[in-house]
């Protein structure tokens, strides 16, 4: 099958229930029918991409939908973490990278060399709610203010019956168990976003250096999102940060977090989407790097979210690989692509943001 054959047949893709659960990370699609892919070019090529483990479940769904009716199309996505994915992209080992944060200045400079004829674009593709997951016997509902959360991960609060946690949870019988914090051991965009939230929402407490690598003292490190999830689930008294889909799949409860409006907001895809109301584009041209408002005062908004990006060259790509990247990202940014992940623990992009992403992908030049 060559470039130019249309993907209209994707509207009828049917997924078996077990496949939907294991590969997509959720059983929310109770009718067993995947969201249809948009009509677009089918490109027969085998390409490699890597990066964010937070978007793995979304990527699994997108790949399945795109390739199901495109004979000869193969995308191998390695959920190696945002830092490793960007390194793979900049070294030419990946045609695009998944990242939970936009490129920093050093990464962008390396990407410009890799892309030869222009910059790499930060293309927000999905909202990834960051859950504060915990394992505490007898406590099915937990509320935390930003200050309390920051003190827990700064190792200033070490037991669950601490006065600050009690103040956030009036009437709740909190045990005196020791708190075990769990963080990402590898470089991670999830860590970058979580620590940016702590620094913005609790600046008097959180004084540690930000970035993709965890720098606060104490706690246990888990490799990738699966590793953090496993440690929290297996360790009594544990608390960690992980993407909503992983917490849901593992059956781990998540805390309500106090937002800028003074509300303790629970985490759903709807409350996560509300947090984007104050986000703004800080990139230039077709680059859509965005700045989030972690102190959002939007009623009902869950404040700890991240934008999962795809990092791709604006120009300099050639042949079927370049055509594949453009066609595949056109699908993921489409209304159909966003609908496909809506039940998987992700919050789809608001339409105004999605429209900008589609325009940027359309502007990508392939030789």
Buried (B, 14 or more C-beta within 10 A) or exposed (E): EEBEBEBBBBBEBEBEEEBBBEBBBBBBBEEEEBBBBBBBBBBBBEBBBBBBBBBBBBBBBBBBBBBBBBEEBEBEBBBBBBBBBBBBBBEEBBBBBBBBBBBEEEBBEBBBEBBEEBBBBBBBBBBBBBBBBBBBEEBEEBBBBBBBBBBBBBEBBEEBEBEBBBEBBEEBEBBEBEBBBBBBBBBBBBBBBBBBBBBBBBEEBBEBEBBBBBEBEEBBBBBBBBBBBBBBBEBEBBBBBBBBBBBBBBEBBBBBBBBBBEBBBBBBBEBBBBBBEBBEBEBEEBBBBBBBBBBBBBEBBBBBBBBBBBBBBBBBBEEBBBBBBBBBBBBBBBBBBBBBBBBBBBBBBBEEBBEBBBEBBEEBBBE
